[in-house]
Amino acid sequence: MRFLLDAEQREFARTLDALLTAGDIPAAVRSWSAGDHGPGRAVWARLAEAGVFALAVPEQHGGFGVMPLELTVAFTELGRHAVPGPLVETVAAAALLDRLGDDHQAAARLPGIASGKTVASLCLTALGPYALDADAADAVFVVDGDTLRAAGEPGPVQPSADPGRRLSRPSAGTVLAQGPSVAAAAAYAADVAALATAAQALGVGRALLARTVEYVKQRTQFGVAIGSFQAVKHRLADTLVALEFAEPLVHGAALALAADDEDAGRDIAAAKVTAGEAAHLAARTALQLHGAIGYTDELDLSLWIRKARPLRDAWGTPAACRARVLAA
């Protein structure tokens, strides 16, 4: 099967690319990593105006309806530009709240998420004790088993391989809901998060490959561009093949989720591990072909290199994703 975006979806991607290209995203990432969320929140507001977060919110709560394929289009661009913030966690929180039902008190947060006024973070303790960017979020939700809480204080920020991903262990807060419905909603939210992370990783890999191709055309050894060396061409070709193979898996998983297919979880796991490994390969290739300069924090490339590994492991490690595929 061929999973090709239609003209409207491609135009949406181009619009987001133009919006993010016009902003100084690397500067926003560096400010975010230092605890200054102002520039990042400004980018967040522009993304909300473009409808990114409304794609995860039902129409009755001010969204466009849940549109998984369009979400993957958006998150690929967000990864391509290394946008900081709990982007995945916000749409996952929206999925969680939506599944709990309109009559649930937490559903009042959904219009704010759709409009971009509410930045949310979500922690599923089954996957780890940390919430992403809880210090920047307006609402932090913690699911422990079948209990949903609104977290209290975010706690101290922990070091992360990616400076644009600030981790903290939120304190226990008010219980919002309990029961099997919470566990079911959290499982669905985890699938949405894994799918969005896969798309984000795909975008990171695309950006790393593009920047590396540009660099090897300029860097010379023995009087010629290193991009003319056969070994370099093979390394770049392997990276391109990995990314090209991952993209239809991401889109196919989005279609399965949209159709509420019983195999959607398996497809999402396959897309997550494939896109995550492709992005990680792109990071290793970029680091190797850039040489020593690739290790410097001053180079914007480092913002993408340091993002690839955490995205590979977030919301489902490669081992966990492979186990889920095999179990299915």
C-alpha positions as CSV (number, residue, x, y, z in Angstrom):
1,M,0.0,0.0,0.0
2,R,1.1,3.6,-0.6
3,F,0.3,6.2,2.0
4,L,0.5,9.5,0.2
5,L,-0.6,12.8,1.7
6,D,-3.3,14.7,-0.2
7,A,-2.8,18.3,-1.4
8,E,-4.4,19.8,1.7
9,Q,-2.2,17.9,4.1
10,R,1.0,18.8,2.1
11,E,-0.1,22.5,2.2
12,F,-0.5,22.2,5.9
13,A,3.0,20.9,6.2
14,R,4.4,23.7,4.1
15,T,2.5,26.3,6.2
16,L,4.0,25.0,9.4
17,D,7.4,24.8,7.8
18,A,7.2,28.4,6.7
19,L,5.9,29.5,10.2
20,L,8.7,27.8,12.0
21,T,11.4,28.8,9.6
22,A,10.4,32.4,10.2
23,G,11.0,32.1,13.9
24,D,14.3,31.6,15.6
25,I,13.6,28.2,17.0
26,P,17.2,27.4,18.1
27,A,17.2,30.5,20.2
28,A,13.9,29.5,21.7
29,V,15.3,26.0,22.5
30,R,18.3,27.5,24.3
31,S,16.1,29.8,26.3
32,W,13.8,26.9,27.2
33,S,16.7,24.8,28.4
34,A,17.8,27.7,30.7
35,G,14.3,27.9,32.2
36,D,13.1,30.9,30.1
37,H,9.8,29.8,28.5
38,G,8.8,33.1,27.0
39,P,10.1,32.5,23.4
40,G,8.9,28.9,23.4
41,R,5.4,29.9,24.6
42,A,5.3,32.5,21.7
43,V,6.1,29.7,19.3
44,W,3.4,27.6,21.0
45,A,0.8,30.4,20.5
46,R,1.6,30.6,16.7
47,L,1.3,26.8,16.4
48,A,-2.1,27.0,18.2
49,E,-3.3,29.6,15.7
50,A,-2.3,27.2,12.9
51,G,-4.5,24.6,14.5
52,V,-1.9,22.1,15.6
53,F,-3.4,21.3,19.1
54,A,-7.0,21.5,17.8
55,L,-6.2,18.4,15.8
56,A,-6.3,16.4,19.1
57,V,-9.5,17.9,20.5
58,P,-13.1,17.1,19.6
59,E,-15.3,19.7,17.9
60,Q,-17.6,20.1,20.9
61,H,-14.6,21.3,22.9
62,G,-13.3,23.8,20.3
63,G,-11.1,21.5,18.3
64,F,-11.2,20.2,14.7
65,G,-12.0,16.6,15.8
66,V,-9.4,14.0,16.5
67,M,-7.3,13.7,13.3
68,P,-4.3,11.3,13.8
69,L,-2.9,11.6,10.3
70,E,-2.9,15.4,10.3
71,L,-1.2,15.2,13.8
72,T,1.6,13.1,12.3
73,V,2.0,15.7,9.5
74,A,2.3,18.5,12.2
75,F,4.6,16.6,14.5
76,T,7.0,15.7,11.7
77,E,7.4,19.5,11.1
78,L,7.8,20.1,14.8
79,G,10.6,17.6,14.9
80,R,12.1,19.0,11.7
81,H,12.4,22.3,13.5
82,A,13.3,20.9,17.0
83,V,10.4,22.9,18.6
84,P,10.7,22.7,22.5
85,G,8.0,22.0,25.0
86,P,5.7,19.2,26.0
87,L,4.1,19.0,22.6
88,V,3.5,15.2,22.6
89,E,2.4,15.3,26.2
90,T,-0.2,18.0,25.5
91,V,-1.9,16.1,22.7
92,A,-1.7,12.9,24.8
93,A,-3.4,14.7,27.7
94,A,-6.1,15.8,25.3
95,A,-6.6,12.2,24.2
96,L,-6.8,11.1,27.8
97,L,-9.3,13.7,28.9
98,D,-11.4,13.1,25.8
99,R,-11.7,9.4,26.5
100,L,-12.8,10.1,30.0
101,G,-16.0,11.7,28.7
102,D,-17.5,15.1,28.4
103,D,-19.1,15.0,31.8
104,H,-15.8,14.6,33.5
105,Q,-14.5,17.7,35.4
106,A,-11.1,17.5,33.6
107,A,-12.8,17.9,30.2
108,A,-12.9,21.6,31.0
109,R,-9.2,21.7,30.1
110,L,-9.8,20.7,26.5
111,P,-10.9,24.1,25.0
112,G,-7.7,25.6,26.5
113,I,-5.6,22.9,24.9
114,A,-7.2,23.4,21.5
115,S,-6.6,27.2,21.7
116,G,-3.0,26.9,22.9
117,K,-3.8,28.7,26.2
118,T,-3.2,25.5,28.2
119,V,0.1,23.8,28.0
120,A,-0.2,20.3,29.5
121,S,2.1,17.5,30.6
122,L,1.3,13.9,31.2
123,C,3.1,11.3,33.3
124,L,2.1,7.6,33.2
125,T,4.0,6.1,36.1
126,A,4.0,2.7,34.4
127,L,6.4,4.2,31.8
128,G,8.5,6.2,34.3
129,P,8.1,8.7,37.2
130,Y,9.0,11.9,35.3
131,A,6.8,14.5,33.6
132,L,8.2,16.5,30.7
133,D,8.4,20.3,31.2
134,A,6.2,20.2,34.2
135,D,7.7,23.5,35.3
136,A,6.4,25.2,32.1
137,A,3.0,23.4,32.0
138,D,-0.3,25.0,33.1
139,A,-1.7,21.5,34.0
140,V,0.2,18.3,34.8
141,F,-1.7,15.0,34.9
142,V,-0.4,11.9,36.5
143,V,-1.8,8.4,35.9
144,D,-0.8,5.8,38.5
145,G,-2.6,2.5,37.7
146,D,-6.3,3.4,37.5
147,T,-6.0,6.7,39.3
148,L,-5.8,10.1,37.6
149,R,-4.4,13.0,39.6
150,A,-3.8,16.7,38.9
151,A,-0.2,17.0,40.0
152,G,1.0,19.5,42.6
153,E,4.5,21.0,42.6
154,P,6.6,20.0,39.6
155,G,9.7,19.2,41.7
156,P,13.3,20.0,40.8
157,V,14.3,19.8,37.1
158,Q,16.5,16.7,36.3
159,P,19.3,16.7,33.8
160,S,18.4,15.4,30.3
161,A,20.4,14.4,27.3
162,D,18.3,16.9,25.4
163,P,18.5,20.4,26.9
164,G,15.1,21.2,25.4
165,R,13.4,18.4,27.4
166,R,13.2,19.3,31.1
167,L,12.2,16.4,33.3
168,S,10.9,16.6,36.8
169,R,9.1,14.3,39.2
170,P,5.7,15.9,40.0
171,S,4.3,15.6,43.5
172,A,1.0,13.8,44.2
173,G,-2.0,16.1,43.9
174,T,-5.8,16.0,43.7
175,V,-7.5,12.8,42.6
176,L,-9.6,13.5,39.5
177,A,-10.8,10.0,38.6
178,Q,-10.4,6.4,39.5
179,G,-11.4,3.1,37.9
180,P,-11.0,1.0,34.8
181,S,-12.0,3.9,32.5
182,V,-8.8,5.7,33.6
183,A,-6.6,2.8,32.7
184,A,-8.3,2.4,29.3
185,A,-8.0,6.2,28.6
186,A,-4.4,6.2,29.6
187,A,-3.6,3.3,27.3
188,Y,-5.2,5.2,24.4
189,A,-3.3,8.3,25.4
190,A,0.0,6.4,25.4
191,D,-0.7,5.2,21.8
192,V,-1.4,8.8,20.7
193,A,1.9,9.9,22.4
194,A,3.9,7.1,20.8
195,L,2.5,8.0,17.4
196,A,3.2,11.7,17.8
197,T,6.7,10.9,19.1
198,A,7.4,8.7,16.0
199,A,6.4,11.5,13.7
200,Q,8.6,13.9,15.7
201,A,11.5,11.5,15.5
202,L,10.9,11.3,11.7
203,G,11.2,15.1,11.4
204,V,14.3,15.2,13.5
205,G,15.9,12.5,11.2
206,R,14.9,14.4,8.1
207,A,16.5,17.6,9.4
208,L,19.7,15.9,10.4
209,L,20.0,14.3,7.0
210,A,19.4,17.5,5.2
211,R,21.9,19.4,7.2
212,T,24.5,16.7,6.8
213,V,24.1,16.5,3.1
214,E,24.5,20.3,2.9
215,Y,27.7,20.0,5.0
216,V,29.4,17.2,3.1
217,K,29.0,19.3,-0.1
218,Q,31.0,22.1,1.5
219,R,33.7,20.3,3.6
220,T,36.7,19.3,1.6
221,Q,39.5,16.8,2.0
222,F,42.4,16.2,-0.4
223,G,41.0,19.1,-2.5
224,V,37.5,17.6,-3.0
225,A,34.2,17.7,-1.2
226,I,33.8,14.7,1.2
227,G,30.3,14.2,-0.2
228,S,32.0,12.7,-3.3
229,F,33.5,9.8,-1.3
230,Q,31.8,6.5,-1.9
231,A,31.7,5.6,1.8
232,V,30.0,8.9,2.7
233,K,27.4,8.4,0.0
234,H,26.7,4.9,1.3
235,R,26.3,6.2,4.8
236,L,23.9,8.9,3.7
237,A,22.0,6.5,1.5
238,D,21.5,4.1,4.4
239,T,20.1,6.9,6.5
240,L,17.7,8.0,3.7
241,V,16.4,4.5,3.2
242,A,15.7,4.2,6.9
243,L,13.7,7.4,7.0
244,E,11.9,6.6,3.8
245,F,10.9,3.2,5.2
246,A,9.7,4.8,8.4
247,E,7.4,7.4,6.9
248,P,4.7,5.1,5.5
249,L,4.7,3.1,8.7
250,V,4.0,6.3,10.6
251,H,1.2,7.3,8.3
252,G,-0.2,3.8,8.2
253,A,-0.3,3.7,12.0
254,A,-2.2,7.0,12.0
255,L,-4.8,5.7,9.6
256,A,-5.2,2.6,11.8
257,L,-5.7,4.8,14.9
258,A,-8.2,7.0,13.1
259,A,-10.2,3.9,12.1
260,D,-10.0,2.5,15.6
261,D,-8.4,-0.6,14.1
262,E,-7.8,-3.5,16.6
263,D,-4.2,-3.7,15.3
264,A,-3.6,0.0,15.8
265,G,-1.4,-0.6,18.8
266,R,0.8,-3.0,16.9
267,D,1.1,-0.6,14.0
268,I,2.0,2.3,16.3
269,A,4.7,0.3,18.0
270,A,6.2,-0.7,14.6
271,A,6.2,2.9,13.5
272,K,7.7,4.1,16.8
273,V,10.6,1.7,16.7
274,T,11.3,2.2,13.0
275,A,11.2,6.0,13.1
276,G,13.1,6.2,16.4
277,E,15.9,4.0,15.1
278,A,16.0,5.9,11.8
279,A,16.4,9.2,13.7
280,H,19.1,7.7,15.8
281,L,20.9,6.5,12.7
282,A,20.6,10.0,11.2
283,A,22.1,11.5,14.4
284,R,25.1,9.1,14.4
285,T,25.6,9.8,10.7
286,A,25.5,13.6,11.3
287,L,27.9,13.3,14.1
288,Q,30.4,11.1,12.2
289,L,30.4,13.2,9.0
290,H,30.5,16.6,10.8
291,G,33.6,15.4,12.7
292,A,34.7,17.2,15.8
293,I,32.5,20.2,15.2
294,G,29.5,17.9,15.6
295,Y,30.3,17.7,19.3
296,T,30.0,21.4,20.0
297,D,27.0,22.9,21.7
298,E,27.4,26.1,19.9
299,L,26.5,24.4,16.6
300,D,22.7,24.4,16.0
301,L,23.1,20.8,14.8
302,S,23.6,19.7,18.4
303,L,20.0,20.6,19.2
304,W,18.8,17.9,16.8
305,I,21.6,15.3,17.6
306,R,20.8,15.5,21.3
307,K,17.0,15.1,20.6
308,A,17.2,11.9,18.6
309,R,18.2,9.4,21.4
310,P,15.5,10.7,23.9
311,L,12.8,10.5,21.3
312,R,13.8,7.0,20.4
313,D,13.2,5.9,24.0
314,A,10.3,8.2,24.9
315,W,6.8,6.7,25.1
316,G,8.1,3.2,24.3
317,T,11.6,2.0,24.1
318,P,12.7,0.0,21.0
319,A,12.7,-3.2,23.1
320,A,9.2,-2.5,24.4
321,C,7.9,-1.7,20.9
322,R,9.4,-4.8,19.4
323,A,7.9,-6.9,22.1
324,R,4.5,-5.4,21.4
325,V,4.7,-6.2,17.7
326,L,5.8,-9.7,18.4
327,A,3.0,-10.2,20.9
328,A,0.5,-9.1,18.3
